[in-house]
């Protein structure tokens, strides 16, 4: 398997899946539907649905039950980006090279687009009951619990809240608080991607716990790589000025560990994430092994990226 080719294929498949669940642009609320479509359709790597499908395949999943959840997690990710870009938060006028949602539709409609995407994510995930391979919806409810928990106050939203509070009040976060932000703002949706895919495939509690830990390791390693690139990257590669964290007086995990220790920690966490995934697929063969090897390659590509 050539990873780059497989990644391209899986990304295209995930994109088709996500777009197929977008709301129709019609009726009196068509402007809201249009702004939601614009936010999701502006591009993106579709990383989270790709990860979810790979975990589903690796754990022996069959059928289309995972597809509504693939779309749902991408809608949740995009709602967070729409709100992040708002003037009251990061005040970004561009997203993926095009005007951000609030720049195109205004702040009011952007707030509603984010709200709409979050709510529509759960409407979409519930469509998995229509394609379930049985009528015992326990696995769907379990996946919904993970999706909701990792998106909310004890997940992504909670991590974002502390990050915003620190920026607005010019607070210096402690090492423990920074890890809280990394674990929730970044890692939570990666955990949800892996674990929801596993649950919907009928994986054991042990394998789900293993993937929850893998998602944590990947998320923190991913964010540490951002910190490292802010020091070592080039503006051309990462698409923003380097050294911005230091200039803005922003404390990162790297600030506490130092560069060498942070780099070592990042390598340890990424190696652990890969090993945890490998422990699930190493005794399998066929499509399960292929999906596992892809997922391991995806982890490596994310933590070694240069942008």
PADO-796400 format. One line per field, with one value per residue (C-alpha): x, y, z; residue number from 0; residue in one letter. Coordinates in steps of 0.02 Angstrom, whole numbers. Example, Ala and Ser with C-alpha at 12.3 -4.5 7.8 and 13.67 -1.06 7.14 Angstrom:
east 615 684
north -225 -53
up 390 357
num 0 1
residuo A S
//
This chain:
east 0 67 8 -10 -119 -226 -246 -302 -430 -498 -507 -607 -726 -749 -782 -919 -995 -994 -1067 -1206 -1278 -1278 -1452 -1544 -1535 -1719 -1864 -1869 -1710 -1611 -1486 -1442 -1426 -1319 -1201 -1185 -1148 -1021 -932 -916 -889 -742 -623 -525 -432 -583 -459 -586 -707 -557 -494 -666 -687 -513 -549 -717 -632 -489 -612 -707 -854 -976 -1104 -1145 -1186 -1029 -1067 -1190 -1064 -925 -1027 -1079 -902 -852 -1002 -949 -770 -829 -949 -801 -702 -846 -857 -667 -659 -787 -730 -766 -642 -497 -567 -502 -566 -499 -522 -439 -397 -575 -677 -726 -911 -936 -839 -958 -1124 -1103 -1074 -1257 -1279 -1108 -1163 -1319 -1219 -1112 -1265 -1349 -1200 -1187 -1371 -1375 -1227 -1336 -1484 -1366 -1286 -1460 -1486 -1373 -1530 -1595 -1445 -1407 -1371 -1488 -1624 -1523 -1470 -1361 -1202 -1272 -1319 -1146 -1065 -1180 -1128 -946 -981 -1082 -962 -807 -891 -958 -906 -807 -725 -687 -795 -719 -543 -586 -665 -507 -401 -515 -520 -330 -315 -446 -386 -201 -187 -33 -94 -10 66 -87 -205 -110 -124 -311 -326 -226 -323 -493 -477 -369 -374 -558 -626 -483 -532 -714 -665 -571 -687 -852 -784 -735 -901 -1003 -897 -939 -765 -731 -722 -536 -506 -613 -511 -352 -409 -464 -286 -216 -324 -260 -78 -106 -195 -62 77 -13 -23 157 208 117 221 381 339 308 492 574 457 461 323 306 279 161 65 83 223 339 378 204 178 333 296 119 181 77 130 132 182 349 373 373 468 598 628 726 609 456 524 561 386 307 404 356 171 164 256 133 -17 52 91 -84 -162 -42 -92 -269 -232 -68 -153 -276 -259 -346 -445 -429 -239 -238 -348 -239 -79 -159 -213 -38 33 -92 -33 147 104 12 148 288 201 290 135
north 0 171 286 446 359 274 438 527 391 386 576 584 449 540 704 624 549 714 815 688 728 918 996 1048 1232 1275 1349 1499 1442 1419 1556 1458 1298 1389 1458 1284 1210 1347 1315 1128 1139 1259 1112 1029 866 768 697 648 551 467 413 353 245 172 126 51 -55 -105 -168 -271 -155 -197 -95 90 120 225 347 461 473 516 664 710 727 834 947 965 1004 1136 1217 1243 1325 1442 1501 1510 1633 1753 1930 1890 1745 1737 1866 1775 1838 1689 1502 1380 1521 1590 1713 1641 1613 1774 1873 1811 1801 1915 1871 1836 1708 1632 1603 1518 1417 1350 1315 1232 1121 1064 1019 945 835 739 737 657 533 470 421 274 190 182 81 -21 -205 -250 -172 -166 16 2 23 180 254 214 301 451 465 474 598 712 700 737 886 973 1056 904 894 1012 1158 1151 1155 1300 1395 1392 1440 1588 1643 1641 1745 1874 1897 1878 1735 1627 1448 1319 1162 1064 1190 1186 997 1015 1128 1007 855 934 1065 954 773 754 746 631 516 524 483 326 265 296 199 56 54 51 -95 -193 -183 -243 -123 -160 -106 50 96 67 185 315 319 320 472 563 527 579 740 799 748 840 999 983 974 1140 1213 1144 1210 1382 1380 1280 1295 1419 1542 1469 1293 1327 1470 1593 1692 1584 1628 1701 1610 1688 1862 1854 1793 1634 1490 1321 1149 1179 1332 1221 1071 1160 1119 956 883 935 853 694 696 718 569 462 503 475 308 256 303 199 51 54 47 -91 -194 -204 -253 -350 -521 -484 -499 -441 -279 -262 -263 -146 -20 -34 -6 145 215 193 282 423 448 458 583 697 706 727 858 1020 1129
up 0 -50 90 -12 -142 -10 84 -74 -111 66 76 -85 -23 143 53 -53 104 200 57 30 202 187 200 43 3 -9 87 203 293 133 179 336 235 108 242 318 147 115 280 251 64 73 78 216 237 302 427 560 447 365 536 589 434 453 635 583 448 562 693 566 532 393 298 294 477 499 358 451 594 471 410 587 654 506 538 719 670 546 669 785 644 598 777 796 651 724 773 955 949 825 702 548 380 282 302 181 63 45 149 316 346 445 313 178 270 421 603 644 506 547 727 661 535 676 782 634 597 778 790 615 660 783 665 539 659 705 523 562 632 454 392 548 518 663 768 928 930 1085 985 903 1071 1139 991 1013 1196 1144 1004 1119 1265 1163 1079 1233 1395 1448 1277 1134 1192 1366 1297 1182 1326 1431 1280 1240 1423 1431 1271 1317 1496 1454 1578 1592 1596 1706 1630 1689 1608 1443 1439 1474 1321 1213 1273 1243 1107 996 1052 1095 917 865 1008 953 774 824 961 870 721 836 931 769 710 867 943 1119 1267 1276 1096 1121 1275 1176 1039 1166 1233 1055 1014 1168 1124 944 992 1113 993 852 955 1012 829 804 946 871 697 772 820 680 531 389 352 177 245 389 308 452 535 639 820 846 1012 1088 1019 1087 1256 1238 1349 1265 1326 1240 1351 1504 1435 1330 1147 1166 1297 1197 1041 1139 1217 1047 979 1129 1115 928 947 1083 975 831 945 1019 846 796 947 878 698 712 726 586 398 240 246 434 427 277 369 524 427 344 512 581 428 452 632 573 436 557 688 560 455 411 398
num 0 1 2 3 4 5 6 7 8 9 10 11 12 13 14 15 16 17 18 19 20 21 22 23 24 25 26 27 28 29 30 31 32 33 34 35 36 37 38 39 40 41 42 43 44 45 46 47 48 49 50 51 52 53 54 55 56 57 58 59 60 61 62 63 64 65 66 67 68 69 70 71 72 73 74 75 76 77 78 79 80 81 82 83 84 85 86 87 88 89 90 91 92 93 94 95 96 97 98 99 100 101 102 103 104 105 106 107 108 109 110 111 112 113 114 115 116 117 118 119 120 121 122 123 124 125 126 127 128 129 130 131 132 133 134 135 136 137 138 139 140 141 142 143 144 145 146 147 148 149 150 151 152 153 154 155 156 157 158 159 160 161 162 163 164 165 166 167 168 169 170 171 172 173 174 175 176 177 178 179 180 181 182 183 184 185 186 187 188 189 190 191 192 193 194 195 196 197 198 199 200 201 202 203 204 205 206 207 208 209 210 211 212 213 214 215 216 217 218 219 220 221 222 223 224 225 226 227 228 229 230 231 232 233 234 235 236 237 238 239 240 241 242 243 244 245 246 247 248 249 250 251 252 253 254 255 256 257 258 259 260 261 262 263 264 265 266 267 268 269 270 271 272 273 274 275 276 277 278 279 280 281 282 283 284 285 286 287 288 289 290 291 292 293 294 295 296 297 298 299 300 301 302 303 304 305 306
residuo X X X X X X X X X X X X X X X X X X X X X X X X X X X X X X X X X X X X X X X X X X X X X X X X X X X X X X X X X X X X X X X X X X X X X X X X X X X X X X X X X X X X X X X X X X X X X X X X X X X X X X X X X X X X X X X X X X X X X X X X X X X X X X X X X X X X X X X X X X X X X X X X X X X X X X X X X X X X X X X X X X X X X X X X X X X X X X X X X X X X X X X X X X X X X X X X X X X X X X X X X X X X X X X X X X X X X X X X X X X X X X X X X X X X X X X X X X X X X X X X X X X X X X X X X X X X X X X X X X X X X X X X X X X X X X X X X X X X X X X X X X X X X X X X X X X X X X X X X X X X X X X X X X X
//
